[in-house]
Amino acid sequence: MAVNRREELEERGHKNARRVWLVPANADEYDLECAFYQHDVLHWKRSFNYEEGDILFIYVSGHIQQVRYKVEVIKGIVSPNEINFDDHFWIDKTKYHQSKDWNYTRIRLLNKSNDEGLSFNQLREHGLKGNMQGSMKITGDLRNYIMSFFKGDLTNELYPDEVPLTLEEGKRREVSVNVYERNPLARKKCIDYHGVNCSICDLNFKEMYGEVGNDFIHVHHIVPLHQIKQDYVVDPQHDLIPVCPNCHAMLHRKEEVNYLSINQLRERVENLKFTSTR
């Protein structure tokens, strides 16, 4: 059934509406926090017949014992040649080797929480019966209670994957930005640390355009793409900076054979401001 049709049925409480699951994950076996820090899309064990559009709330057991993540199934069944086995996220290496024989679903992170209201004891208070032994479909009061902690959607903070450069005869020339600039969690951590002013020209979209510009900004990855190795771990505070789309485009353009650095472009903008005020 089409996802948008299932969402319509969900609003009416129909039996064929999008399903919502409570799914356990063992923090002592797999470092889910680190995995979602680097990626917003993961492959997940298909222990039940998850379908595209299903919502999974992931309960992290072990030493955490809380619901931490809201994810969406974006592909119910993933073929073996599509699976990316990230062994460095696995704490239990025996489980890692076993995982190669599992069936998988592809999930996309929608939001995360670290609220004590989502602890195991609180879930029991609001309708959870028994222990978290495996995935279970949830409805009614328990589903509504958990959903109330995940009202936002991190992916709504994503901005275009491409930076427009020029218009030529009605066609837009573009340059792609890399995966670290698109990762919603990395973007959020960068903005939380640096703020939403452009690091080059200091433009603040809300101050310039009003409420429509609230919290709008691009982020730029400081390390050139060709220098990034496969096992690279992004540091949102030091590897990403907020920039407006104009400055972002200029950082992705070459002058002769080299890209302008952050400081070089900032110096040009400051010189221009100084000249215009004289």
N, C-alpha and C positions, 0 to 999 in steps of 0.2 A: 504494500500500500504506500502511495506517495507520502512523503514526510509532511508536506503542508496539509494534506487531507487528514492525517492522523493528529496533527496539531489542532485542527478545527474540531475533531471529535473529542480531543482532550478537554477543550473548553466546555463541551456539553456533558462531560462525564460518561461518554459512550464506552462500551466494553472493548471496542477496537481502537481506543485512543492510544496515543504514544505511551509506552510502558516506562515505569520508573522503577529502578532497581537499587537495592542497598547491597554493596559489594565489599567484601573484606579484602584487605591487603596487609601482609605481615611486614612491619618495618624492620624486623630482624633478618628478613630474607632479601628484601629488595629496597633500595634507597629511592623511593618514589619522589621525595622532595627534591633530590638532586636531578632526577630524570625530568621532572616538570620545570626545574630551574633552567634547563638547557633546551627543552623541546616543549611545544604545546600540543604535539601529536605523538601518540605512542601506540604500540601494538600491545594488546591486552589478551590474556588467556580467555578463550571462548568457552567458559564452563557451562553456559546456558545459551539458548538460541537468541542471543542479542540481535536486534535488527536495526537497520539504519534509522536514526532519529530517536532511538531509545535514550533515556537519561540514566546515567549511573552516578550514584553518590558513593564515593569510596571511603569506607571506614578503615582507618589505619590502626591495626591492632598492635601487639607487642607492647612497647613502653609508652605508646601514645594514646591509644584507645579513644579516638575521636573520629567523627566524620570530618574529613579535611577537604575533599575535592568533589566538584560537580563536573562531570564530563558528558559529552554527547557521542554516541556511536555514529561514526561517519562512513563506516563500511562493515557490514555484519560478518562477512567471511572474507579473510585475506588469504591469498594463495601463498604457499611456502616461499616462492622466489621473491616475494615482496617484503618478507620479514627482515627487520633489522635487529639482530641480537646484540644488544649493548651490554657486554659482559661486565664492564666497569661499574654498572649500577647494581650488580648482584653482590650481596654480602655473603649469601649462602651459595657457594660454587657448585655444590651438589644439585641444588635446585636449578641453577643455571643450565647445567647439562641436561637435566630432565626437561627443561622448558623447550628444548629444540624439537621435542616430539609432540608438543601441544598444538591445538588449533587456535587461531587468533582472530580477534576483532580489532579494528582500528578506532581509536577514541581521540577526541579533541578536548582539551581543557577549556572549560567555560569560566570557572571561578574557583576560588579556594577560600577556606575559612580556618581560623584558629580560635574558635569560640568554645568556652567550657560548656555552653548549652548543648553542644553536640557530643558530649561525652557519653559513654556507654550507659551510665546510671540515668542520665537525663533521657536517653532514648527509651529506656525501660519505663520511665515515668510517662512517656508519651506514646506508648503503644507497641513497643518492640517486645515480642514474646520469645523467650528462650535466649540462647547464646548466638553469637555471630559465627556459625559453622560454615556457611557458604552463601552464595548470592541468593537474594530473595526479592520478589516483586513486592513493592510497597504501595499502599493506597490509603485513602482516608486521612485520619488525624496524623498518623506518623509521617506520611508523605508531606502533608501540608506543613507540619512542624519543621521538618528538615529543610523544605524549600524556603521557609521564611528567613533562613540564615544566608541564602544565596540569591539575593534580589538583583545584584548586578551581573554583568557579563564582561569579563576582561577583554574578550575579542571585539567588543564595541569600541575599544580604544585603538584598534588597528587603523592605520591610514594607508594610502595607496602604496603598493609594492614597487612602484616606479616613480621616478622623479622626472617631470616634464622639463625638456630643455628648450626647444624652440618650436615655432609653428612655421611650416614650409608648405605652401600650396594646400592648406587645409589639413595636412597630415602632421601628427605629433611625433617628434623624435623623443625617445625615452632611454633611460639608463636604469637597469635593475639594481636594487639595493639587496644586500645579502640577508641571510636568514636571521642573523642576530638582530637586525634592525626591525624584523617583522615579528619576532617572538614577543607575545603580549606580556609575559611576566618580566622578561628582560627590559622591555620598554617601560613597564610600570616602575620597576626598581630604579631605572635611570631617572625618570621624571620625579619620583619621590625624593631622590637625592639632590638633583640639580635644579628642579623647578621647571617651569614651562616657558621661561624667557629664552629666546634664541641666544646661544653662546657666542655667536659672531656679531650680530647687530643689535641684540638686546630687545628685539621686537616681542611684545606680549600681545597675543591675538585678542584677548578679552579687552585690554585697554584700548586697542586700535579699533575693534569692530563691535564691541559690546558682547552681550551674553552669547551670541552665536559663536564667538571665538573662544569660549571658556574651555580651558584645558587642551586646546588644539596645539599640536607641535609635532614635527618630525623628530626622529632620532638618527644620528649618524654614527657609524662604526669607525673608530679612529684608525684601527689597524687595517691596512689595505687587504682586500680579499685574497690576493695571490700569496700573501704572507701567512694566511691562517692554515694551520695544520689540522688534520682530521680529529685529533684528540684535544683540540683547543677548547678551553672552558672560558666563556665570556664573563667578564666582571662588569656588571652594568654601571657601577659607579665610576670606573676608570677607563673602560673601553668604549662606552657610549656617551654621547652628548646630545642635548636637545638643540635643534636648529630649525629655522623657518624653511619652508620649501625653496625659497630663492637661494639662500645660502647653501642649502643642501645640494641643489643642482650645481652650484659653482664648485663645491667640493668634489663633485663627481666629474667635472670637466678638466681636461688636460690643457695646460698652457705650454705649447710646444710639445715636450715629451713627458712633462711631470705634472702631477696633481698639486694644487695649492694646499699647503698645510693649514691647520686651524689658525695658527698664529699669523701666517702670511695673509690669509683672507681677512682676519680680524683687523690687522694693521691697515689694510686697504680701506676697509669700511671706516675705521677711526679717522684716517687721513681725509677721507671724503667728507665726513662730518665736520672736521676742523676747517676744511677749505670753505664749506658752505656757510659757516658762521662768521667768516672774516668779512 
